Amino acid sequence: MKVKIKYGFSKTKDSDLVVAAQKIHDDTEADSVDYPTPSPSLASGQTKINTFSDKLADRGSKAKTAAKNSARKSLIDWITALALYVQQNCGNDEETALKSGFDIWKTGTPVGDLPKPKGFTLGVGDNSGEVYASMDSLGRSANSYIFRYTQVEGSDRETWKTKVSSDRKVLLDLLESGKKVFVQGAGVGASKHLVWSNVIYMYVI
C-alpha cells in the first residue's frame, strides 16, 4: 500500500488553516534531511501564512473580506504544491511522510486516479502576456488542479513551469507576447498519479 499525503484544505476553518499551515511549514523545515530543497520554498509559505493571519485579524468591510479570501486561496495553493513535493520525497515511508506535518490517508482508504480532464481550454487574459487555462470540474474527488506550460515548443515536460490551484481555472501570466504557449492540465486527488489532458496551445497577445 503506497503512502498518500492528505492535503485537501478547502473546507478547513480559517483559524485551523493557519495552525495546520504553520505546523506543515515548521515540521518540513525541521526535517532537512528528507526534505532538503522544498518547492515551493518554505520562506514563501511563511509569508503567505503571515499575510493570511494578518488579513484574518483585519476583517469587516467587503474589501477586507475579499482580501482575506484571496490570501486564503494563495496559502492553500502553496500547501497543495508543497504536498506534491513531500509526496515525491517521502520515499513511500509513512514515518517520513508524517515528519512533514502533513497527515496521510489511512491504510485501506480506496484511492483511484482521477479521469483525464474534459473541456480543457485556453482564453485570452485581461492584460498583455496573460492566458487563462481551464477545465471542467472534477467535483469533490479533486483536491486541486495542476497546470504546466511552456513557450518552448518541443521542450521536455520536466522543464515546464507549473501552477497549482484550488480552482479549475488559472491565470498564466508573464508570458511573452506574439509566441505560442503550450499547456496541459490535470486534477489532483488522493492518487499520486496524474492523468494529464492533451497539450493545447494558443498565441499570446
Phi and psi in degrees as GROMACS dihedral restraints (atoms count N, CA, C in turn):
[ dihedral_restraints ]
;  ai    aj    ak    al  type     phi  dphi    fc
    3     4     5     6     1   -75.0    20    10
    4     5     6     7     1   144.4    20    10
    6     7     8     9     1   -74.8    20    10
    7     8     9    10     1   130.9    20    10
    9    10    11    12     1  -122.4    20    10
   10    11    12    13     1   123.7    20    10
   12    13    14    15     1   -71.3    20    10
   13    14    15    16     1   137.4    20    10
   15    16    17    18     1  -104.8    20    10
   16    17    18    19     1   119.5    20    10
   18    19    20    21     1  -144.3    20    10
   19    20    21    22     1    24.5    20    10
   21    22    23    24     1   -82.3    20    10
   22    23    24    25     1   111.7    20    10
   24    25    26    27     1  -118.7    20    10
   25    26    27    28     1    13.5    20    10
   27    28    29    30     1   -64.1    20    10
   28    29    30    31     1   -26.5    20    10
   30    31    32    33     1  -104.7    20    10
   31    32    33    34     1     4.8    20    10
   33    34    35    36     1   -73.2    20    10
   34    35    36    37     1   138.2    20    10
   36    37    38    39     1   -62.3    20    10
   37    38    39    40     1   150.7    20    10
   39    40    41    42     1   -53.7    20    10
   40    41    42    43     1   -49.5    20    10
   42    43    44    45     1   -65.5    20    10
   43    44    45    46     1   -37.5    20    10
   45    46    47    48     1   -70.0    20    10
   46    47    48    49     1   -31.8    20    10
   48    49    50    51     1   -64.7    20    10
   49    50    51    52     1   -40.9    20    10
   51    52    53    54     1   -60.5    20    10
   52    53    54    55     1   -45.7    20    10
   54    55    56    57     1   -64.0    20    10
   55    56    57    58     1   -45.8    20    10
   57    58    59    60     1   -64.4    20    10
   58    59    60    61     1   -43.7    20    10
   60    61    62    63     1   -64.5    20    10
   61    62    63    64     1   -40.6    20    10
   63    64    65    66     1   -66.3    20    10
   64    65    66    67     1   -38.1    20    10
   66    67    68    69     1   -64.9    20    10
   67    68    69    70     1   -44.0    20    10
   69    70    71    72     1   -61.5    20    10
   70    71    72    73     1   -44.7    20    10
   72    73    74    75     1   -59.0    20    10
   73    74    75    76     1   -51.5    20    10
   75    76    77    78     1   -67.6    20    10
   76    77    78    79     1   -42.1    20    10
   78    79    80    81     1   -68.8    20    10
   79    80    81    82     1   -40.3    20    10
   81    82    83    84     1   -65.2    20    10
   82    83    84    85     1   -40.1    20    10
   84    85    86    87     1   -63.2    20    10
   85    86    87    88     1   -36.5    20    10
   87    88    89    90     1   -70.5    20    10
   88    89    90    91     1   -25.5    20    10
   90    91    92    93     1  -103.9    20    10
   91    92    93    94     1    68.7    20    10
   93    94    95    96     1   -73.8    20    10
   94    95    96    97     1   -13.7    20    10
   96    97    98    99     1   -72.5    20    10
   97    98    99   100     1   -50.1    20    10
   99   100   101   102     1   -80.9    20    10
  100   101   102   103     1   -28.0    20    10
  102   103   104   105     1  -127.9    20    10
  103   104   105   106     1    71.2    20    10
  105   106   107   108     1   -73.7    20    10
  106   107   108   109     1   -31.5    20    10
  108   109   110   111     1  -133.3    20    10
  109   110   111   112     1    70.2    20    10
  111   112   113   114     1   -55.6    20    10
  112   113   114   115     1   138.1    20    10
  114   115   116   117     1  -138.2    20    10
  115   116   117   118     1   116.9    20    10
  117   118   119   120     1   -69.2    20    10
  118   119   120   121     1   167.5    20    10
  120   121   122   123     1   -68.7    20    10
  121   122   123   124     1   152.7    20    10
  123   124   125   126     1   -70.0    20    10
  124   125   126   127     1   -29.5    20    10
  126   127   128   129     1   -63.8    20    10
  127   128   129   130     1   -42.5    20    10
  129   130   131   132     1   -66.5    20    10
  130   131   132   133     1   -34.9    20    10
  132   133   134   135     1   -65.6    20    10
  133   134   135   136     1   -41.9    20    10
  135   136   137   138     1   -63.0    20    10
  136   137   138   139     1   -37.9    20    10
  138   139   140   141     1   -62.1    20    10
  139   140   141   142     1   -42.1    20    10
  141   142   143   144     1   -68.4    20    10
  142   143   144   145     1   -37.5    20    10
  144   145   146   147     1   -62.7    20    10
  145   146   147   148     1   -47.2    20    10
  147   148   149   150     1   -63.7    20    10
  148   149   150   151     1   -42.0    20    10
  150   151   152   153     1   -63.0    20    10
  151   152   153   154     1   -46.7    20    10
  153   154   155   156     1   -63.7    20    10
  154   155   156   157     1   -41.3    20    10
  156   157   158   159     1   -62.1    20    10
  157   158   159   160     1   -41.7    20    10
  159   160   161   162     1   -65.5    20    10
  160   161   162   163     1   -43.5    20    10
  162   163   164   165     1   -65.7    20    10
  163   164   165   166     1   -34.2    20    10
  165   166   167   168     1   -65.0    20    10
  166   167   168   169     1   -32.6    20    10
  168   169   170   171     1   -86.4    20    10
  169   170   171   172     1    -8.8    20    10
  171   172   173   174     1  -124.9    20    10
  172   173   174   175     1    67.0    20    10
  174   175   176   177     1  -113.0    20    10
  175   176   177   178     1   172.8    20    10
  177   178   179   180     1   152.3    20    10
  178   179   180   181     1   -65.4    20    10
  180   181   182   183     1   -81.8    20    10
  181   182   183   184     1   165.7    20    10
  183   184   185   186     1   -63.0    20    10
  184   185   186   187     1   -36.9    20    10
  186   187   188   189     1   -64.7    20    10
  187   188   189   190     1   -41.9    20    10
  189   190   191   192     1   -68.5    20    10
  190   191   192   193     1   -37.1    20    10
  192   193   194   195     1   -65.5    20    10
  193   194   195   196     1   -40.2    20    10
  195   196   197   198     1   -63.4    20    10
  196   197   198   199     1   -39.5    20    10
  198   199   200   201     1   -65.7    20    10
  199   200   201   202     1   -38.8    20    10
  201   202   203   204     1   -64.1    20    10
  202   203   204   205     1   -44.0    20    10
  204   205   206   207     1   -64.9    20    10
  205   206   207   208     1   -37.3    20    10
  207   208   209   210     1   -65.5    20    10
  208   209   210   211     1   -42.4    20    10
  210   211   212   213     1   -66.4    20    10
  211   212   213   214     1   -34.8    20    10
  213   214   215   216     1   -63.8    20    10
  214   215   216   217     1   -47.3    20    10
  216   217   218   219     1   -61.0    20    10
  217   218   219   220     1   -42.4    20    10
  219   220   221   222     1   -62.1    20    10
  220   221   222   223     1   -39.9    20    10
  222   223   224   225     1   -67.1    20    10
  223   224   225   226     1   -43.2    20    10
  225   226   227   228     1   -63.9    20    10
  226   227   228   229     1   -38.6    20    10
  228   229   230   231     1   -60.7    20    10
  229   230   231   232     1   -40.3    20    10
  231   232   233   234     1   -65.1    20    10
  232   233   234   235     1   -45.4    20    10
  234   235   236   237     1   -59.2    20    10
  235   236   237   238     1   -44.4    20    10
  237   238   239   240     1   -63.0    20    10
  238   239   240   241     1   -44.1    20    10
  240   241   242   243     1   -64.9    20    10
  241   242   243   244     1   -40.2    20    10
  243   244   245   246     1   -66.1    20    10
  244   245   246   247     1   -35.1    20    10
  246   247   248   249     1   -60.4    20    10
  247   248   249   250     1   -38.3    20    10
  249   250   251   252     1   -64.5    20    10
  250   251   252   253     1   -39.2    20    10
  252   253   254   255     1   -63.7    20    10
  253   254   255   256     1   -46.0    20    10
  255   256   257   258     1   -62.4    20    10
  256   257   258   259     1   -42.5    20    10
  258   259   260   261     1   -57.4    20    10
  259   260   261   262     1   -38.9    20    10
  261   262   263   264     1   -78.8    20    10
  262   263   264   265     1   -16.1    20    10
  264   265   266   267     1  -117.8    20    10
  265   266   267   268     1     2.5    20    10
  267   268   269   270     1   -84.8    20    10
  268   269   270   271     1    -6.6    20    10
  270   271   272   273     1    65.2    20    10
  271   272   273   274     1    25.0    20    10
  273   274   275   276     1    55.9    20    10
  274   275   276   277     1    32.2    20    10
  276   277   278   279     1  -112.1    20    10
  277   278   279   280     1   124.8    20    10
  279   280   281   282     1   -61.3    20    10
  280   281   282   283     1   -45.4    20    10
  282   283   284   285     1   -63.2    20    10
  283   284   285   286     1   -43.0    20    10
  285   286   287   288     1   -64.0    20    10
  286   287   288   289     1   -41.1    20    10
  288   289   290   291     1   -61.3    20    10
  289   290   291   292     1   -44.3    20    10
  291   292   293   294     1   -69.6    20    10
  292   293   294   295     1   -24.2    20    10
  294   295   296   297     1   -62.8    20    10
  295   296   297   298     1   -21.4    20    10
  297   298   299   300     1   -75.1    20    10
  298   299   300   301     1   -12.7    20    10
  300   301   302   303     1    95.1    20    10
  301   302   303   304     1   -12.3    20    10
  303   304   305   306     1   -80.9    20    10
  304   305   306   307     1   152.5    20    10
  306   307   308   309     1   -85.3    20    10
  307   308   309   310     1   165.6    20    10
  309   310   311   312     1  -125.3    20    10
  310   311   312   313     1   158.1    20    10
  312   313   314   315     1   -69.1    20    10
  313   314   315   316     1   138.2    20    10
  315   316   317   318     1   -66.2    20    10
  316   317   318   319     1   147.6    20    10
  318   319   320   321     1   -57.9    20    10
  319   320   321   322     1   132.2    20    10
  321   322   323   324     1    99.7    20    10
  322   323   324   325     1   -11.2    20    10
  324   325   326   327     1   -67.8    20    10
  325   326   327   328     1   123.2    20    10
  327   328   329   330     1   -64.4    20    10
  328   329   330   331     1   127.9    20    10
  330   331   332   333     1  -126.3    20    10
  331   332   333   334     1   124.3    20    10
  333   334   335   336     1  -130.9    20    10
  334   335   336   337     1   156.6    20    10
  336   337   338   339     1   -71.0    20    10
  337   338   339   340     1   143.0    20    10
  339   340   341   342     1   -73.9    20    10
  340   341   342   343     1   152.0    20    10
  342   343   344   345     1   -71.0    20    10
  343   344   345   346     1   164.4    20    10
  345   346   347   348     1   -61.1    20    10
  346   347   348   349     1   131.3    20    10
  348   349   350   351     1   -57.7    20    10
  349   350   351   352     1   144.5    20    10
  351   352   353   354     1  -113.5    20    10
  352   353   354   355     1   159.4    20    10
  354   355   356   357     1    63.6    20    10
  355   356   357   358     1    32.7    20    10
  357   358   359   360     1   -77.6    20    10
  358   359   360   361     1   119.8    20    10
  360   361   362   363     1  -139.2    20    10
  361   362   363   364     1   163.0    20    10
  363   364   365   366     1  -122.7    20    10
  364   365   366   367     1   147.4    20    10
  366   367   368   369     1  -144.4    20    10
  367   368   369   370     1   157.2    20    10
  369   370   371   372     1   -66.9    20    10
  370   371   372   373     1   136.3    20    10
  372   373   374   375     1   -79.3    20    10
  373   374   375   376     1  -177.9    20    10
  375   376   377   378     1   -78.2    20    10
  376   377   378   379     1   -22.4    20    10
  378   379   380   381     1  -130.4    20    10
  379   380   381   382     1   165.8    20    10
  381   382   383   384     1   -60.1    20    10
  382   383   384   385     1   138.4    20    10
  384   385   386   387     1    81.4    20    10
  385   386   387   388     1    15.5    20    10
  387   388   389   390     1  -123.0    20    10
  388   389   390   391     1   143.0    20    10
  390   391   392   393     1  -139.9    20    10
  391   392   393   394     1   137.0    20    10
  393   394   395   396     1   -94.5    20    10
  394   395   396   397     1   134.7    20    10
  396   397   398   399     1  -118.3    20    10
  397   398   399   400     1   137.0    20    10
  399   400   401   402     1  -149.7    20    10
  400   401   402   403     1   160.3    20    10
  402   403   404   405     1  -143.9    20    10
  403   404   405   406     1   165.9    20    10
  405   406   407   408     1   -64.9    20    10
  406   407   408   409     1   148.7    20    10
  408   409   410   411     1   -63.3    20    10
  409   410   411   412     1   141.8    20    10
  411   412   413   414     1  -102.1    20    10
  412   413   414   415     1    12.4    20    10
  414   415   416   417     1    69.2    20    10
  415   416   417   418     1  -157.6    20    10
  417   418   419   420     1   -71.5    20    10
  418   419   420   421     1   -13.6    20    10
  420   421   422   423     1   -68.9    20    10
  421   422   423   424     1   -22.2    20    10
  423   424   425   426     1   -94.7    20    10
  424   425   426   427     1   120.2    20    10
  426   427   428   429     1   -76.2    20    10
  427   428   429   430     1   -29.6    20    10
  429   430   431   432     1  -165.3    20    10
  430   431   432   433     1  -177.9    20    10
  432   433   434   435     1  -130.9    20    10
  433   434   435   436     1   140.2    20    10
  435   436   437   438     1  -121.3    20    10
  436   437   438   439     1   139.0    20    10
  438   439   440   441     1  -127.3    20    10
  439   440   441   442     1   137.2    20    10
  441   442   443   444     1  -127.4    20    10
  442   443   444   445     1   146.8    20    10
  444   445   446   447     1  -154.8    20    10
  445   446   447   448     1   159.7    20    10
  447   448   449   450     1  -156.7    20    10
  448   449   450   451     1   159.7    20    10
  450   451   452   453     1  -113.3    20    10
  451   452   453   454     1    10.0    20    10
  453   454   455   456     1  -103.9    20    10
  454   455   456   457     1   100.2    20    10
  456   457   458   459     1   -62.5    20    10
  457   458   459   460     1   133.4    20    10
  459   460   461   462     1    82.0    20    10
  460   461   462   463     1     5.1    20    10
  462   463   464   465     1   -76.3    20    10
  463   464   465   466     1   159.3    20    10
  465   466   467   468     1   -65.3    20    10
  466   467   468   469     1   135.5    20    10
  468   469   470   471     1   -56.2    20    10
  469   470   471   472     1   -31.5    20    10
  471   472   473   474     1   -65.6    20    10
  472   473   474   475     1   -17.6    20    10
  474   475   476   477     1   -95.1    20    10
  475   476   477   478     1    -4.5    20    10
  477   478   479   480     1   -71.8    20    10
  478   479   480   481     1   151.8    20    10
  480   481   482   483     1   -76.6    20    10
  481   482   483   484     1   154.6    20    10
  483   484   485   486     1  -130.9    20    10
  484   485   486   487     1   151.3    20    10
  486   487   488   489     1  -136.5    20    10
  487   488   489   490     1   133.3    20    10
  489   490   491   492     1  -112.4    20    10
  490   491   492   493     1   135.8    20    10
  492   493   494   495     1  -140.9    20    10
  493   494   495   496     1   148.5    20    10
  495   496   497   498     1   -78.9    20    10
  496   497   498   499     1    -8.0    20    10
  498   499   500   501     1  -109.2    20    10
  499   500   501   502     1   153.5    20    10
  501   502   503   504     1   -77.4    20    10
  502   503   504   505     1    -2.9    20    10
  504   505   506   507     1  -124.2    20    10
  505   506   507   508     1   136.4    20    10
  507   508   509   510     1  -139.2    20    10
  508   509   510   511     1   150.8    20    10
  510   511   512   513     1   -98.6    20    10
  511   512   513   514     1   124.8    20    10
  513   514   515   516     1  -101.0    20    10
  514   515   516   517     1   117.7    20    10
  516   517   518   519     1  -122.0    20    10
  517   518   519   520     1  -178.4    20    10
  519   520   521   522     1    58.1    20    10
  520   521   522   523     1    33.7    20    10
  522   523   524   525     1   -89.0    20    10
  523   524   525   526     1   158.3    20    10
  525   526   527   528     1   -86.9    20    10
  526   527   528   529     1   119.4    20    10
  528   529   530   531     1   -65.2    20    10
  529   530   531   532     1   147.2    20    10
  531   532   533   534     1    86.1    20    10
  532   533   534   535     1    -3.6    20    10
  534   535   536   537     1  -116.2    20    10
  535   536   537   538     1   158.4    20    10
  537   538   539   540     1   -73.9    20    10
  538   539   540   541     1   150.4    20    10
  540   541   542   543     1  -122.0    20    10
  541   542   543   544     1   131.6    20    10
  543   544   545   546     1  -105.7    20    10
  544   545   546   547     1   130.9    20    10
  546   547   548   549     1  -135.6    20    10
  547   548   549   550     1   143.7    20    10
  549   550   551   552     1  -130.5    20    10
  550   551   552   553     1   154.4    20    10
  552   553   554   555     1  -138.9    20    10
  553   554   555   556     1   158.5    20    10
  555   556   557   558     1  -154.9    20    10
  556   557   558   559     1   154.1    20    10
  558   559   560   561     1   -88.4    20    10
  559   560   561   562     1   146.1    20    10
  561   562   563   564     1  -112.9    20    10
  562   563   564   565     1   115.5    20    10
  564   565   566   567     1  -119.0    20    10
  565   566   567   568     1  -146.9    20    10
  567   568   569   570     1   -74.5    20    10
  568   569   570   571     1   -26.0    20    10
  570   571   572   573     1   -80.1    20    10
  571   572   573   574     1   143.0    20    10
  573   574   575   576     1   -70.0    20    10
  574   575   576   577     1   -29.0    20    10
  576   577   578   579     1   -73.3    20    10
  577   578   579   580     1   128.6    20    10
  579   580   581   582     1  -104.5    20    10
  580   581   582   583     1   130.9    20    10
  582   583   584   585     1  -101.7    20    10
  583   584   585   586     1   105.5    20    10
  585   586   587   588     1   -84.0    20    10
  586   587   588   589     1   151.3    20    10
  588   589   590   591     1   -72.9    20    10
  589   590   591   592     1   171.7    20    10
  591   592   593   594     1   -66.2    20    10
  592   593   594   595     1   154.6    20    10
  594   595   596   597     1   -76.0    20    10
  595   596   597   598     1   128.8    20    10
  597   598   599   600     1  -124.3    20    10
  598   599   600   601     1   163.1    20    10
  600   601   602   603     1  -147.6    20    10
  601   602   603   604     1   163.4    20    10
  603   604   605   606     1  -154.7    20    10
  604   605   606   607     1   162.2    20    10
  606   607   608   609     1   -82.0    20    10
  607   608   609   610     1   136.3    20    10
  609   610   611   612     1   -84.3    20    10
  610   611   612   613     1   130.5    20    10
